[in-house]
Amino acid sequence: MILIDPFLTRREASRAEEWKTNEEEVLRNIDKADFIFAGHSHADHIADIPFIARRFGSKVIGSRTTTNIAVGAGVAESQLITISGGENFDFKEFSVQIIESQHGVLTRAGRRRQPRSEEVLQPWSRPTKGDAFVEGGSYLYYFTFGNLRILHQSTGNFIEDRLKSVRPDIALLAENRNYNWPDALKLLQPKTVVIQHYDEWRRPFSEGIPESNRRRARRFEKVIKTFDSKIRVIIPELLNTISLD
């Protein structure tokens, strides 16, 4: 079982308060985790990782910010793999290439900018509060399962030079406006796109996905189909299983 950015607590992390994972919600939805991959270290990507890793003995792969926070939260160092981009790992049932990325934000004026990435450079030695969850570097994961190639993008941007040899069968792409989608699609040429990170992560699962978020996903689908109508596009529902050929 592989998890990527598992965040089930579904609320913001207060900068001044100690983070508490909703353990009941996590265990309602997860009963196993062999590997956990973190795209970057914001709370909605890693805040629940320490609890999951301790509970299931998972191997955690992420930036040194992610692994330093995990150590401070009680995860054994033997469970942690710190990455910086460019690594290739061969595990028993799959391999994965680590691709450096960047987060990026879109300002209210509609301009794209890349803020300086903050990092946690030493094991976190005090209670984990919201101010611990800095970006910590951003990464894409390019998985190979037999003949199937899957790219997971949980960041807000791409570094195009890092994508020249990446040709995924399936690309899990985060919906946002922080980069030029046609340029990225031209580079990646995926057969299937699964749109992710379009839901409202601050709301409990029971409240579902707001219609405004669904419209964002459909707009992204239109962009993809305009670029190449042959690309299969999947807009997933919360907690539903998708079977991929």
C-alpha positions as CSV (number, residue, x, y, z in Angstrom):
1,M,0.0,0.0,0.0
2,I,1.4,3.3,-1.1
3,L,0.1,6.7,0.2
4,I,0.9,10.1,-1.2
5,D,0.3,13.2,0.9
6,P,-2.3,11.4,3.1
7,F,-4.3,14.1,4.9
8,L,-7.5,13.0,6.5
9,T,-7.8,15.4,9.5
10,R,-9.1,18.0,7.0
11,R,-8.5,21.3,8.9
12,E,-5.9,24.0,8.9
13,A,-3.0,23.9,11.3
14,S,-2.8,26.9,13.6
15,R,0.7,28.4,13.7
16,A,0.4,28.8,17.5
17,E,-1.2,25.5,18.5
18,E,0.2,21.9,18.7
19,W,-1.0,19.8,15.8
20,K,-3.4,17.0,16.6
21,T,-4.2,14.4,14.0
22,N,-7.8,13.2,13.9
23,E,-6.8,9.6,14.6
24,E,-10.3,8.3,14.3
25,E,-10.8,9.7,10.8
26,V,-7.4,8.3,9.7
27,L,-8.1,4.8,11.0
28,R,-11.6,4.8,9.5
29,N,-10.0,5.1,6.0
30,I,-6.5,3.6,6.3
31,D,-5.7,0.1,7.6
32,K,-2.3,-0.3,6.0
33,A,0.6,1.8,4.7
34,D,3.9,0.4,3.5
35,F,5.2,3.6,1.9
36,I,4.3,7.2,2.3
37,F,5.5,9.8,-0.2
38,A,5.4,13.6,0.6
39,G,5.3,16.1,-2.3
40,H,6.2,19.0,0.0
41,S,5.8,19.8,3.7
42,H,2.8,22.0,4.1
43,A,0.3,20.8,6.7
44,D,-2.3,19.5,4.1
45,H,0.4,17.1,2.8
46,I,2.3,15.9,5.8
47,A,0.6,16.7,9.1
48,D,-1.0,13.2,9.4
49,I,2.1,11.3,8.2
50,P,3.8,10.9,11.6
51,F,0.7,9.2,13.2
52,I,0.2,6.9,10.1
53,A,3.9,6.0,10.0
54,R,4.1,5.2,13.7
55,R,0.9,3.2,13.6
56,F,1.8,1.1,10.5
57,G,5.6,1.2,10.5
58,S,5.5,2.9,7.1
59,K,8.6,3.9,5.2
60,V,8.4,7.7,4.7
61,I,10.0,9.4,1.7
62,G,10.2,13.2,1.6
63,S,12.4,16.3,2.0
64,R,14.6,16.8,5.0
65,T,11.8,19.1,6.4
66,T,9.4,16.2,6.2
67,T,11.8,13.7,7.8
68,N,12.9,16.2,10.5
69,I,9.3,16.9,11.5
70,A,8.6,13.1,11.5
71,V,11.6,12.4,13.8
72,G,10.4,15.1,16.2
73,A,7.0,13.5,16.2
74,G,8.3,10.1,17.2
75,V,8.9,8.3,13.9
76,A,11.9,6.0,13.9
77,E,14.9,7.2,11.8
78,S,15.1,3.8,10.2
79,Q,11.7,4.4,8.6
80,L,12.8,7.7,6.9
81,I,14.3,8.4,3.5
82,T,15.4,12.0,2.9
83,I,15.4,13.2,-0.7
84,S,16.7,16.2,-2.5
85,G,15.7,15.4,-6.1
86,G,17.3,13.2,-8.7
87,E,17.2,9.9,-6.7
88,N,16.0,6.6,-8.1
89,F,14.8,3.9,-5.8
90,D,14.0,0.2,-6.7
91,F,11.7,-1.4,-4.2
92,K,10.3,-4.9,-4.4
93,E,7.2,-4.2,-6.5
94,F,7.9,-0.8,-8.0
95,S,10.6,1.8,-8.7
96,V,10.3,5.5,-8.4
97,Q,12.3,8.5,-9.7
98,I,12.4,11.6,-7.6
99,I,12.0,14.8,-9.7
100,E,12.7,18.2,-8.3
101,S,9.8,20.6,-8.6
102,Q,8.7,23.9,-7.2
103,H,5.6,25.1,-5.4
104,G,4.8,28.6,-6.6
105,V,1.8,30.8,-5.9
106,L,-0.6,32.9,-8.0
107,T,-1.0,36.4,-6.5
108,R,-4.3,38.2,-6.4
109,A,-3.1,40.3,-9.3
110,G,-2.8,37.1,-11.3
111,R,1.0,37.0,-11.4
112,R,2.9,33.8,-10.9
113,R,5.7,34.0,-8.4
114,Q,8.1,31.5,-6.7
115,P,8.6,32.3,-3.0
116,R,11.8,31.3,-1.3
117,S,11.5,27.7,0.0
118,E,11.9,27.5,3.8
119,E,13.3,24.3,5.4
120,V,13.5,22.7,8.8
121,L,17.2,21.8,8.9
122,Q,17.3,19.9,12.2
123,P,15.1,17.3,13.8
124,W,12.1,19.1,15.3
125,S,12.6,19.0,19.1
126,R,9.5,20.8,20.3
127,P,5.7,20.2,19.9
128,T,4.7,20.3,16.3
129,K,2.7,23.5,15.7
130,G,1.4,24.9,12.5
131,D,4.5,27.0,12.0
132,A,6.6,23.9,11.5
133,F,4.9,23.0,8.2
134,V,7.0,25.1,5.8
135,E,7.3,24.0,2.1
136,G,10.7,22.3,2.6
137,G,11.3,21.7,-1.1
138,S,8.8,20.2,-3.7
139,Y,9.1,17.0,-5.5
140,L,7.3,14.9,-8.2
141,Y,7.2,11.1,-8.1
142,Y,7.5,9.1,-11.3
143,F,6.5,5.5,-10.5
144,T,7.0,2.4,-12.6
145,F,4.9,-0.6,-11.9
146,G,5.8,-3.2,-14.4
147,N,5.1,-1.6,-17.8
148,L,2.9,1.1,-16.2
149,R,4.3,4.6,-15.6
150,I,2.6,7.0,-13.2
151,L,3.5,10.6,-12.4
152,H,2.2,12.2,-9.2
153,Q,2.4,16.0,-9.0
154,S,1.4,17.5,-5.7
155,T,3.2,20.8,-6.0
156,G,2.0,24.0,-7.6
157,N,4.4,24.2,-10.5
158,F,6.9,22.3,-12.7
159,I,10.5,22.7,-13.6
160,E,10.3,22.0,-17.3
161,D,13.9,20.9,-17.7
162,R,13.3,18.1,-15.3
163,L,10.4,16.6,-17.4
164,K,12.2,16.0,-20.7
165,S,12.4,12.2,-20.2
166,V,9.1,11.8,-18.3
167,R,6.3,10.2,-20.3
168,P,3.7,8.9,-17.9
169,D,0.8,6.6,-18.9
170,I,-1.1,8.2,-16.1
171,A,-0.5,11.7,-14.6
172,L,-2.1,12.7,-11.3
173,L,-2.1,16.5,-11.7
174,A,-3.0,19.1,-9.1
175,E,-5.5,21.6,-10.3
176,N,-4.2,25.1,-10.1
177,R,-3.2,28.1,-12.3
178,N,0.4,28.3,-11.3
179,Y,1.8,27.2,-14.6
180,N,1.0,27.0,-18.3
181,W,-1.0,23.7,-18.7
182,P,-0.6,23.3,-22.5
183,D,3.2,23.6,-22.1
184,A,3.2,20.9,-19.4
185,L,0.9,18.6,-21.3
186,K,3.0,18.9,-24.4
187,L,6.0,17.8,-22.4
188,L,4.3,15.0,-20.5
189,Q,2.0,13.6,-23.2
190,P,-0.1,11.5,-20.7
191,K,-2.7,9.0,-21.9
192,T,-4.8,9.5,-18.7
193,V,-5.0,12.5,-16.3
194,V,-6.5,12.2,-12.9
195,I,-7.3,15.6,-11.5
196,Q,-6.5,16.0,-7.9
197,H,-6.0,18.6,-5.1
198,Y,-9.2,20.4,-6.4
199,D,-11.4,19.6,-3.4
200,E,-11.7,21.8,-0.2
201,W,-9.2,20.2,2.1
202,R,-10.3,22.3,5.1
203,R,-13.8,20.7,5.1
204,P,-14.7,17.3,6.7
205,F,-15.3,14.5,4.2
206,S,-19.0,14.4,5.3
207,E,-19.5,17.9,3.8
208,G,-18.4,16.7,0.3
209,I,-16.9,18.8,-2.4
210,P,-18.3,22.3,-3.0
211,E,-19.7,23.1,-6.4
212,S,-17.2,25.9,-6.9
213,N,-14.4,23.4,-6.6
214,R,-16.1,21.0,-9.0
215,R,-16.3,23.8,-11.6
216,R,-12.5,24.4,-11.2
217,A,-11.9,20.7,-12.0
218,R,-14.2,20.8,-15.0
219,R,-12.4,23.9,-16.3
220,F,-9.1,22.0,-16.0
221,E,-10.7,19.1,-17.8
222,K,-11.7,21.4,-20.7
223,V,-8.1,22.7,-20.9
224,I,-6.8,19.2,-21.2
225,K,-9.4,18.1,-23.8
226,T,-8.8,21.3,-25.8
227,F,-5.1,20.4,-25.9
228,D,-5.8,16.7,-26.8
229,S,-9.2,15.3,-26.9
230,K,-7.8,11.7,-26.8
231,I,-6.5,12.1,-23.2
232,R,-8.8,10.3,-20.8
233,V,-9.6,12.7,-17.9
234,I,-10.9,11.4,-14.5
235,I,-12.3,13.7,-11.8
236,P,-12.3,11.6,-8.7
237,E,-14.8,11.7,-5.8
238,L,-13.8,11.7,-2.2
239,L,-12.8,8.3,-0.8
240,N,-14.0,6.4,-4.0
241,T,-11.9,3.7,-5.6
242,I,-10.7,4.2,-9.2
243,S,-9.7,1.2,-11.3
244,L,-7.1,2.0,-14.0
245,D,-6.2,-0.2,-16.9
